[in-house]
Amino acid sequence: MDVPAAAGRLAATSGRPVVVADALGPDPLIGVALGDLLGAPAPPRVLVYLAGSSRVEAVEEVVAGLRPGLPPGIRAVAAATVDDRLPLTAALERLGGPAGVVAVSCMIAEGVLRDRMVQRCALNGIPMVDGVLADTPALADLVIQRVRESLSDPRS
């Protein structure tokens, strides 16, 4: 979906201004949100499960951007995507196998994609922590930050 185009149509049909904020990721606050979901103490090896993208590089940018916000107890992190552009098997190899790995969903909300993540993890004996990013204070902080940035941007 082309969000700016949809926002433009909404503004045109409603007669009201519509501001489009920057994307939420990549950002260290997403790592903080994942840490909130993982709890304390953080597991040493974490599989971050993402929705996917038409560009593998975009997924890698998200992972690189969230790393600084992850809890310090995490020694290894790898990503897998539901669309298999970053396969679960490859992520588990990077983590040294499935034993001791804990998965966390990098999804904003519950839904079909998260359900697929849970099923794939279960089939591979990997526990997935409960919750989604929207359950965390860190995601709320990030949304507020993006709104403030967009409202202070003279281009908006």
Backbone bond lengths (Angstrom), bond angles and torsions (degrees), N, CA, C in turn:
res aa  C-N    CA-C-N  psi(-1)  N-CA   C-N-CA  omega(-1)  CA-C   N-CA-C  phi
1 M - - - 1.436 - - 1.522 109.45 -
2 D 1.279 117.21 135.58 1.451 123.20 177.49 1.530 107.58 -88.73
3 V 1.309 116.96 97.62 1.466 121.89 -174.73 1.524 112.10 -63.13
4 P 1.339 119.51 -46.64 1.466 117.83 179.27 1.534 112.91 -59.51
5 A 1.338 117.10 -38.99 1.469 119.63 178.48 1.521 110.54 -65.52
6 A 1.337 117.50 -42.15 1.462 120.99 178.84 1.527 110.38 -64.33
7 A 1.330 117.19 -39.94 1.465 120.53 177.98 1.522 110.32 -64.69
8 G 1.325 117.02 -38.37 1.461 121.08 177.03 1.525 111.68 -62.47
9 R 1.326 116.20 -42.52 1.473 120.15 178.20 1.531 110.76 -65.55
10 L 1.336 116.10 -40.95 1.459 120.15 178.40 1.529 110.42 -62.15
11 A 1.322 117.06 -44.60 1.469 120.53 178.89 1.522 110.84 -62.15
12 A 1.341 117.00 -42.01 1.470 121.21 -178.55 1.524 111.56 -66.25
13 T 1.329 117.14 -41.11 1.467 119.38 -176.62 1.525 112.91 -81.44
14 S 1.340 116.98 -28.04 1.470 119.49 -177.94 1.519 112.64 -91.44
15 G 1.339 115.94 -20.83 1.459 119.39 -175.81 1.521 112.78 74.48
16 R 1.311 116.98 13.38 1.468 121.76 -179.37 1.527 109.36 -116.22
17 P 1.327 116.41 150.83 1.468 118.44 177.06 1.530 110.82 -69.96
18 V 1.308 116.16 142.19 1.458 122.32 176.97 1.522 107.04 -128.28
19 V 1.320 116.02 127.01 1.452 121.52 -179.41 1.519 108.76 -107.39
20 V 1.324 116.58 132.67 1.464 121.47 176.73 1.526 107.82 -103.63
21 A 1.314 115.86 121.24 1.461 121.37 179.13 1.525 109.66 -85.95
22 D 1.325 115.85 162.84 1.460 120.67 175.45 1.528 110.10 -64.05
23 A 1.318 115.41 160.08 1.469 121.65 177.08 1.529 109.58 -58.48
24 L 1.324 115.63 152.93 1.453 120.16 179.86 1.529 112.18 -70.85
25 G 1.304 116.57 -33.39 1.459 118.62 -177.54 1.500 111.21 -120.43
26 P 1.288 117.18 165.51 1.464 127.10 -1.82 1.529 111.36 -77.70
27 D 1.317 115.67 143.51 1.459 120.49 -179.47 1.523 109.41 -160.92
28 P 1.345 117.68 141.12 1.467 120.20 177.95 1.529 113.27 -58.75
29 L 1.342 118.61 -26.86 1.469 119.01 178.87 1.527 111.96 -64.30
30 I 1.321 118.13 -23.76 1.468 119.56 174.07 1.535 108.67 -68.32
31 G 1.326 116.27 -38.08 1.466 119.62 174.65 1.518 111.72 -62.83
32 V 1.326 116.72 -40.00 1.468 120.73 176.82 1.530 109.69 -62.13
33 A 1.347 115.99 -43.26 1.472 120.10 178.73 1.525 110.75 -61.56
34 L 1.330 117.27 -42.19 1.468 119.96 177.50 1.522 110.55 -63.28
35 G 1.337 116.29 -39.12 1.464 120.20 176.18 1.519 111.67 -62.14
36 D 1.350 116.60 -38.53 1.471 120.42 175.95 1.530 109.95 -58.52
37 L 1.343 115.92 -43.41 1.464 119.98 -179.65 1.525 111.74 -68.29
38 L 1.327 116.89 -38.46 1.469 121.02 -177.62 1.527 111.84 -69.83
39 G 1.319 117.33 -29.48 1.458 120.94 -179.99 1.516 112.53 79.81
40 A 1.326 114.67 -179.21 1.458 120.17 -178.37 1.526 108.59 -119.09
41 P 1.293 117.81 141.12 1.457 126.23 -6.74 1.529 110.68 -73.77
42 A 1.306 115.42 152.04 1.465 120.29 -179.53 1.529 109.93 -69.88
43 P 1.332 116.31 141.98 1.474 118.16 175.74 1.527 109.45 -67.24
44 P 1.335 117.52 149.77 1.466 119.42 -176.70 1.534 114.32 -72.31
45 R 1.344 117.62 -26.41 1.473 119.98 -178.04 1.529 108.38 -127.50
46 V 1.329 114.72 121.89 1.462 120.15 -172.18 1.518 110.78 -126.83
47 L 1.320 113.95 133.54 1.460 121.98 172.20 1.524 107.02 -100.84
48 V 1.320 117.08 117.67 1.462 121.71 176.79 1.519 106.63 -95.07
49 Y 1.322 115.20 116.75 1.466 120.14 -177.94 1.525 108.64 -98.13
50 L 1.339 115.23 123.90 1.466 122.34 -176.80 1.523 110.71 -115.88
51 A 1.327 115.69 162.40 1.470 120.70 179.56 1.522 111.15 -67.28
52 G 1.309 117.95 -40.86 1.460 121.37 -177.36 1.505 110.72 119.38
53 S 1.293 115.30 175.12 1.455 121.76 -177.86 1.513 108.05 -160.54
54 S 1.304 115.71 158.11 1.465 118.96 174.80 1.525 110.13 -71.61
55 R 1.339 116.91 -13.45 1.468 121.35 178.31 1.530 109.82 -121.77
56 V 1.311 116.17 114.96 1.469 120.51 178.07 1.527 109.80 -58.57
57 E 1.341 116.90 -35.13 1.462 120.55 -179.85 1.528 110.81 -60.12
58 A 1.326 117.30 -34.83 1.468 120.79 179.85 1.521 110.24 -64.93
59 V 1.322 116.67 -39.85 1.464 120.85 178.06 1.526 109.33 -65.12
60 E 1.319 116.61 -43.18 1.463 120.49 179.31 1.526 111.18 -63.75
61 E 1.341 117.89 -34.67 1.464 121.62 176.17 1.526 110.54 -64.64
62 V 1.332 116.85 -41.76 1.467 120.68 178.40 1.522 109.62 -60.54
63 V 1.327 116.79 -47.18 1.467 120.52 -178.99 1.527 110.56 -63.15
64 A 1.325 117.76 -43.94 1.468 120.59 178.40 1.528 110.94 -62.79
65 G 1.334 116.62 -37.07 1.457 120.53 -179.08 1.515 113.95 -72.01
66 L 1.327 117.68 -28.97 1.464 119.22 -178.77 1.522 112.78 -87.67
67 R 1.320 117.91 -20.19 1.478 121.32 -177.49 1.527 114.00 -51.07
68 P 1.361 119.59 -45.85 1.472 118.33 -177.87 1.527 113.75 -61.72
69 G 1.313 118.22 -20.99 1.458 120.50 -179.66 1.514 114.62 -91.99
70 L 1.335 117.09 -9.45 1.464 120.32 -178.89 1.525 111.11 -68.19
71 P 1.327 117.28 150.13 1.471 120.25 178.93 1.527 111.88 -60.00
72 P 1.329 117.11 149.90 1.466 120.47 -176.21 1.517 115.16 -65.18
73 G 1.334 119.86 -20.88 1.461 121.28 -177.94 1.520 114.27 -72.78
74 I 1.314 117.41 -11.62 1.467 120.36 -178.58 1.526 108.81 -81.36
75 R 1.335 115.47 119.24 1.464 120.59 -179.05 1.516 112.36 -94.31
76 A 1.323 117.35 -28.83 1.471 120.50 -177.90 1.527 108.61 -141.12
77 V 1.329 115.18 136.96 1.458 120.88 177.14 1.521 108.31 -137.04
78 A 1.308 115.53 139.12 1.466 120.94 176.18 1.514 106.78 -141.21
79 A 1.325 115.34 156.38 1.464 120.26 -178.31 1.514 110.59 -116.21
80 A 1.318 114.61 148.96 1.458 122.52 171.19 1.525 105.87 -134.94
81 T 1.331 115.48 154.73 1.463 119.87 179.29 1.517 109.90 -122.86
82 V 1.325 115.47 149.89 1.458 121.37 -179.58 1.527 110.72 -61.64
83 D 1.340 117.10 -32.72 1.472 120.10 -178.17 1.529 112.67 -80.82
84 D 1.334 117.37 2.95 1.473 124.25 178.01 1.522 114.99 65.28
85 R 1.331 118.50 15.05 1.471 118.99 171.86 1.526 109.29 -66.93
86 L 1.316 115.85 -32.03 1.466 122.66 167.83 1.525 105.03 -118.01
87 P 1.333 117.47 93.22 1.473 120.88 -172.13 1.531 113.61 -66.05
88 L 1.317 114.67 148.96 1.457 121.89 177.47 1.525 110.61 -59.74
89 T 1.316 117.53 -41.53 1.471 120.25 -178.43 1.528 111.09 -61.74
90 A 1.321 117.90 -40.26 1.469 121.25 179.17 1.526 110.59 -67.58
91 A 1.332 116.55 -39.93 1.467 120.12 178.46 1.525 110.41 -62.92
92 L 1.325 116.34 -42.40 1.469 119.87 179.41 1.518 111.53 -65.63
93 E 1.314 117.55 -35.13 1.472 120.45 175.44 1.529 110.03 -61.91
94 R 1.346 116.60 -43.70 1.469 120.47 -179.96 1.531 111.05 -64.19
95 L 1.334 116.32 -26.68 1.468 120.82 179.71 1.529 112.38 -90.77
96 G 1.319 118.06 -1.24 1.455 121.69 179.14 1.513 114.28 84.94
97 G 1.333 117.49 22.36 1.467 122.37 179.04 1.513 110.95 106.23
98 P 1.338 116.20 169.51 1.465 120.06 -174.44 1.525 115.37 -78.07
99 A 1.334 118.43 -19.90 1.467 120.35 -176.31 1.529 110.90 -60.99
100 G 1.331 115.88 125.37 1.454 120.97 177.25 1.518 115.37 81.32
101 V 1.322 117.70 -0.53 1.466 121.32 179.72 1.526 109.36 -83.17
102 V 1.316 115.96 138.80 1.455 122.74 174.61 1.521 107.24 -118.54
103 A 1.325 116.66 134.61 1.466 121.15 -179.80 1.522 110.20 -101.65
104 V 1.333 113.92 148.88 1.457 121.37 176.04 1.525 107.36 -137.49
105 S 1.314 115.28 138.37 1.461 120.93 -177.74 1.523 110.42 -87.57
106 C 1.316 116.03 129.09 1.457 121.99 176.65 1.532 109.05 -97.39
107 M 1.334 115.20 49.34 1.462 122.21 179.45 1.523 108.05 -110.78
108 I 1.321 115.97 144.02 1.458 119.44 179.33 1.520 110.68 -70.75
109 A 1.337 116.81 -39.49 1.464 120.35 -174.32 1.523 111.04 -135.51
110 E 1.323 114.64 163.01 1.467 121.46 174.12 1.529 108.60 -64.65
111 G 1.317 116.83 158.01 1.458 120.31 176.44 1.513 112.10 161.35
112 V 1.319 115.00 -170.13 1.459 122.54 -175.08 1.526 111.80 -59.81
113 L 1.332 117.85 -43.91 1.466 119.41 -178.35 1.526 111.31 -64.20
114 R 1.326 117.67 -42.14 1.463 119.50 177.97 1.528 110.09 -65.30
115 D 1.320 116.72 -38.15 1.464 119.83 177.31 1.528 110.72 -59.93
116 R 1.329 117.41 -40.15 1.476 120.86 176.87 1.519 111.17 -63.60
117 M 1.335 116.27 -39.07 1.464 120.38 178.27 1.522 110.06 -60.89
118 V 1.320 116.01 -46.80 1.469 120.92 -179.18 1.525 109.94 -60.45
119 Q 1.337 117.19 -44.08 1.467 120.93 -179.83 1.525 111.29 -62.82
120 R 1.330 117.21 -45.48 1.468 119.82 -179.53 1.517 111.48 -63.94
121 C 1.318 116.18 -40.64 1.461 118.92 177.91 1.527 110.53 -63.85
122 A 1.329 117.46 -44.10 1.462 121.21 179.92 1.524 110.86 -59.83
123 L 1.325 117.03 -41.12 1.467 120.84 179.25 1.525 112.18 -63.79
124 N 1.340 116.39 -23.32 1.462 120.85 -179.27 1.529 112.89 -106.22
125 G 1.335 116.25 10.65 1.463 120.22 177.32 1.514 114.50 69.39
126 I 1.339 116.87 27.43 1.459 121.16 -177.76 1.530 108.76 -109.35
127 P 1.323 117.70 120.93 1.469 118.59 177.11 1.529 110.72 -71.65
128 M 1.333 115.92 139.87 1.458 121.19 174.50 1.518 107.56 -113.52
129 V 1.319 115.02 130.62 1.462 118.86 179.56 1.522 109.74 -68.25
130 D 1.314 115.19 151.50 1.457 121.16 177.96 1.519 110.02 -71.94
131 G 1.324 115.06 157.06 1.446 120.79 170.86 1.519 114.36 99.95
132 V 1.315 112.75 166.53 1.468 122.48 178.89 1.525 107.98 -134.05
133 L 1.304 116.42 168.63 1.459 120.92 -175.98 1.523 113.09 -56.82
134 A 1.339 117.04 -35.28 1.470 120.31 -179.35 1.524 112.38 -63.22
135 D 1.328 118.01 -15.44 1.464 122.09 178.49 1.526 112.57 -80.46
136 T 1.321 118.18 -3.52 1.464 121.05 -171.10 1.527 112.84 -109.91
137 P 1.336 116.78 146.63 1.465 120.03 174.56 1.533 112.03 -64.30
138 A 1.328 116.97 -30.57 1.469 119.88 -177.95 1.521 111.23 -63.25
139 L 1.327 118.24 -38.37 1.464 118.98 178.87 1.522 110.29 -68.11
140 A 1.329 117.34 -39.24 1.468 119.82 176.46 1.526 110.22 -60.07
141 D 1.341 117.00 -42.13 1.464 120.81 177.52 1.529 111.17 -60.69
142 L 1.329 116.84 -41.09 1.456 121.04 -179.41 1.531 111.21 -66.31
143 V 1.326 117.20 -42.34 1.465 120.55 178.57 1.531 109.72 -61.85
144 I 1.325 117.41 -45.42 1.464 121.02 179.05 1.527 110.15 -61.58
145 Q 1.319 116.54 -41.60 1.473 120.69 178.17 1.522 110.74 -59.99
146 R 1.334 117.76 -46.04 1.470 120.87 -179.55 1.535 111.62 -64.71
147 V 1.331 117.17 -39.47 1.466 120.29 178.58 1.523 109.78 -64.12
148 R 1.329 116.81 -46.08 1.480 119.75 178.90 1.523 111.25 -59.88
149 E 1.336 116.03 -43.68 1.468 120.05 178.95 1.532 110.91 -60.12
150 S 1.326 116.30 -44.49 1.468 119.48 -176.86 1.533 111.28 -69.25
151 L 1.329 117.41 -34.51 1.466 119.86 179.69 1.533 111.91 -74.15
152 S 1.346 116.99 -25.38 1.454 119.15 178.23 1.523 112.94 -91.12
153 D 1.333 116.99 -6.37 1.463 121.80 -179.67 1.538 108.97 -77.58
154 P 1.336 117.31 122.26 1.463 119.20 -178.73 1.539 113.42 -64.18
155 R 1.331 117.17 -16.66 1.478 119.68 178.98 1.518 111.88 -77.10
156 S 1.363 118.37 -15.85 1.464 119.81 -176.45 1.506 112.56 -78.95
